[in-house]
């Protein structure tokens, strides 16, 4: 496959929101060799079958972490440096509950590049007039909504209802998916009671450990906009595998790779 064909494939995958990685040998034997890594296949080749497999596995890990990186692989003929550039799909924010906080959350998330889906069984709340920035509005109960919406490892879920008949089915369904983030509103007491009910319904502790509840970072938010900022800040921290604490106490690099490179 020609170099142009590799980049054509990358462009097509990005346009279709399909995760893709392109690995290129930049040092050592075989400079310029490429391997394209798609969800269910690879194209091209880097060195031996064993090396191609190593590169593929590394690329899939970096793609899941949304991190491009140059990786050195030790081979009999000497080390080989491979630049693995990842192109993850833009994240999706799935909001359960077309409540007041959902409005600024939708607006802020769109500004950060999220595709936003708002769902609520209450037709009077889930309207284009209330959510003009939303990419999709689904009027359905949580079970039906989850059956209609594709949830992937790049999906972030915010459950904003304060009603067990909405939020608990949403939580049960969400925890059975591969969503990157699942958060739910409510006080500590509300969420402890909710966890007990979910355990009684058969949800195990491993799944419950994925739940961010109360949702958001502790910034003392009171207005819908402040609460939306808190929620989105926690999502961004999770997306970049950061703890979300103050930078004054952070260890190591305080910026992502792209920003650090620019420095």
Legacy VTK file of the C-alpha trace (Angstrom):
# vtk DataFile Version 3.0
C-alpha trace
ASCII
DATASET POLYDATA
POINTS 263 float
0.000 0.000 0.000
1.311 3.459 -0.888
1.857 6.146 1.738
-1.001 8.147 0.193
-3.313 5.160 0.584
-2.474 4.874 4.274
-3.401 8.515 4.845
-6.568 8.126 2.758
-7.590 5.278 5.061
-6.890 7.439 8.110
-9.001 10.281 6.710
-11.877 7.917 5.938
-11.756 6.377 9.417
-11.677 9.767 11.134
-14.626 10.982 9.048
-16.589 7.868 10.021
-15.633 8.235 13.726
-13.746 4.934 13.629
-10.682 4.722 15.932
-7.481 4.296 13.934
-3.735 4.390 14.558
-0.866 4.725 12.085
2.546 3.355 13.073
5.641 4.465 11.138
9.240 3.326 11.587
11.299 6.476 12.219
14.578 4.936 13.391
16.512 1.729 12.825
15.953 -0.872 10.137
13.043 -0.310 7.749
12.566 3.446 8.162
9.301 4.501 6.553
7.512 1.152 6.929
3.938 1.591 8.108
1.216 -0.359 9.867
-2.382 0.846 9.919
-4.380 -0.365 12.926
-8.188 -0.409 12.689
-10.667 -1.933 15.186
-10.842 -5.346 13.492
-7.894 -5.424 11.115
-4.430 -4.172 10.274
-2.907 -3.147 6.968
0.760 -2.957 6.089
3.689 -4.504 7.898
6.609 -3.511 10.107
9.448 -6.029 10.140
8.598 -9.583 11.151
5.173 -10.914 12.028
6.187 -10.850 15.684
7.212 -7.183 15.503
4.050 -6.223 13.617
2.032 -7.896 16.357
3.944 -6.019 19.079
3.392 -2.725 17.291
-0.294 -3.499 16.810
-0.828 -4.303 20.493
1.031 -1.166 21.558
-0.968 0.930 19.103
-4.260 -0.393 20.469
-3.181 0.461 24.023
-2.142 3.986 23.012
-5.364 4.421 21.061
-7.399 3.528 24.151
-5.325 6.074 26.113
-5.675 8.664 23.315
-1.898 9.117 23.383
0.488 9.324 20.407
4.043 8.264 21.201
7.368 7.098 19.767
8.089 3.601 21.077
11.372 1.674 20.834
11.170 -2.064 20.126
14.232 -4.243 20.708
14.989 -6.586 17.799
17.863 -8.919 16.934
19.031 -6.458 14.300
19.007 -3.558 16.748
16.394 -1.232 18.226
13.604 0.088 16.007
11.856 3.362 16.787
8.206 3.504 15.781
6.069 6.626 15.911
2.498 5.585 16.681
0.013 8.334 15.872
-3.482 7.733 17.183
-6.736 9.161 15.913
-9.456 8.362 18.476
-13.013 9.350 17.606
-14.295 12.526 19.196
-15.940 11.658 22.512
-19.688 11.394 22.948
-21.465 12.810 25.979
-24.705 10.978 26.719
-26.913 12.908 29.142
-29.809 11.235 30.919
-32.200 13.896 32.148
-33.080 17.056 30.226
-32.838 19.150 33.403
-31.477 22.673 33.909
-27.871 21.521 34.480
-27.996 19.585 31.217
-28.349 22.808 29.229
-24.995 24.432 30.117
-23.404 20.968 30.202
-24.449 20.454 26.576
-23.179 23.883 25.599
-19.808 23.524 27.353
-19.275 19.982 26.051
-19.873 21.077 22.469
-17.222 23.760 22.890
-14.766 21.022 23.941
-15.507 18.882 20.894
-17.944 16.364 22.348
-20.823 14.959 20.360
-23.783 15.402 22.713
-26.872 13.219 22.999
-29.636 14.247 25.406
-32.263 11.731 26.416
-35.341 11.949 28.627
-38.719 10.240 28.659
-40.381 13.615 29.300
-41.103 15.039 25.868
-41.857 18.493 27.263
-38.234 18.767 28.518
-36.298 17.031 25.739
-36.833 19.556 22.969
-34.618 21.264 20.358
-35.696 24.609 21.779
-34.172 23.780 25.163
-31.121 22.014 23.674
-30.266 23.732 20.390
-26.592 22.632 20.613
-27.365 18.922 21.075
-26.427 16.646 18.191
-29.275 14.281 19.010
-32.298 14.268 21.307
-33.863 10.927 22.219
-37.266 10.898 23.876
-37.341 7.514 25.593
-37.062 5.734 28.915
-33.461 4.800 29.801
-33.680 1.146 28.703
-35.120 2.108 25.332
-32.645 4.962 24.913
-29.657 2.700 25.541
-31.003 0.260 22.958
-31.000 3.073 20.384
-27.674 4.736 21.196
-24.258 3.227 20.514
-22.109 3.357 23.644
-18.364 2.895 23.085
-15.188 3.316 25.166
-15.199 6.976 24.068
-18.670 7.607 25.535
-19.111 9.660 28.701
-22.424 9.305 30.536
-23.976 11.841 32.905
-27.128 10.804 34.771
-28.717 14.001 36.012
-32.189 12.938 37.103
-33.076 12.809 40.792
-35.779 10.197 40.327
-35.045 6.479 40.936
-37.447 5.419 38.205
-35.201 7.255 35.717
-31.701 7.144 37.172
-31.494 3.566 38.425
-32.447 1.938 35.091
-30.030 4.362 33.433
-27.266 3.368 35.853
-27.899 -0.354 35.529
-27.816 -0.106 31.741
-24.825 2.244 31.633
-22.712 0.053 33.939
-23.195 -2.844 31.527
-21.560 -0.849 28.705
-17.935 0.031 27.886
-18.498 3.739 28.574
-15.327 5.592 29.591
-17.103 7.542 32.333
-20.389 7.114 34.208
-21.482 9.733 36.707
-24.686 10.415 38.618
-25.956 13.376 40.597
-27.057 13.224 44.216
-25.666 13.667 47.699
-23.298 11.167 49.302
-26.197 9.690 51.252
-28.355 9.440 48.130
-25.578 7.674 46.275
-24.827 5.254 49.113
-28.496 4.297 49.222
-28.484 4.007 45.442
-25.454 1.704 45.510
-27.174 -0.561 48.010
-30.239 -0.799 45.794
-28.055 -1.559 42.779
-26.231 -4.289 44.731
-29.584 -5.761 45.678
-30.503 -5.695 41.979
-27.421 -7.768 41.153
-24.805 -5.139 40.236
-21.428 -6.241 41.629
-18.821 -4.066 43.342
-16.473 -4.178 40.347
-19.090 -2.455 38.220
-20.093 -0.060 40.997
-16.451 1.027 41.320
-16.774 2.600 37.867
-19.438 4.987 39.098
-18.569 8.628 39.798
-21.218 9.614 42.294
-21.638 12.286 43.455
-20.756 13.432 39.951
-18.153 16.135 39.305
-15.188 17.755 41.031
-15.466 19.468 44.382
-15.478 23.142 43.365
-18.518 24.187 45.396
-20.702 24.671 42.338
-24.216 25.946 43.022
-25.572 27.372 39.774
-26.360 25.105 36.805
-23.334 26.537 34.993
-20.998 25.899 37.937
-22.322 22.362 38.320
-21.878 21.729 34.590
-18.293 23.002 34.834
-17.626 20.623 37.741
-19.037 17.647 35.825
-17.181 18.386 32.609
-13.918 19.017 34.461
-14.101 15.549 35.999
-14.811 14.028 32.582
-11.785 15.754 31.064
-9.613 14.561 33.953
-10.794 10.973 33.448
-10.271 11.234 29.703
-6.641 12.206 30.260
-6.112 9.836 33.218
-5.526 12.685 35.652
-6.693 12.945 39.273
-8.332 16.334 38.836
-6.627 17.978 41.816
-4.921 21.411 41.930
-1.868 21.852 39.713
0.093 23.249 42.659
0.289 19.741 44.135
0.546 17.824 40.841
3.469 15.461 40.255
5.214 15.100 36.888
4.028 16.807 33.708
1.043 19.085 34.234
0.111 19.246 30.561
-0.796 16.777 27.875
1.824 15.602 25.428
0.834 18.025 22.669
1.058 21.061 24.931
4.297 19.840 26.511
5.851 19.383 23.082
4.816 22.899 22.121
6.657 24.232 25.187
LINES 1 264
263 0 1 2 3 4 5 6 7 8 9 10 11 12 13 14 15 16 17 18 19 20 21 22 23 24 25 26 27 28 29 30 31 32 33 34 35 36 37 38 39 40 41 42 43 44 45 46 47 48 49 50 51 52 53 54 55 56 57 58 59 60 61 62 63 64 65 66 67 68 69 70 71 72 73 74 75 76 77 78 79 80 81 82 83 84 85 86 87 88 89 90 91 92 93 94 95 96 97 98 99 100 101 102 103 104 105 106 107 108 109 110 111 112 113 114 115 116 117 118 119 120 121 122 123 124 125 126 127 128 129 130 131 132 133 134 135 136 137 138 139 140 141 142 143 144 145 146 147 148 149 150 151 152 153 154 155 156 157 158 159 160 161 162 163 164 165 166 167 168 169 170 171 172 173 174 175 176 177 178 179 180 181 182 183 184 185 186 187 188 189 190 191 192 193 194 195 196 197 198 199 200 201 202 203 204 205 206 207 208 209 210 211 212 213 214 215 216 217 218 219 220 221 222 223 224 225 226 227 228 229 230 231 232 233 234 235 236 237 238 239 240 241 242 243 244 245 246 247 248 249 250 251 252 253 254 255 256 257 258 259 260 261 262
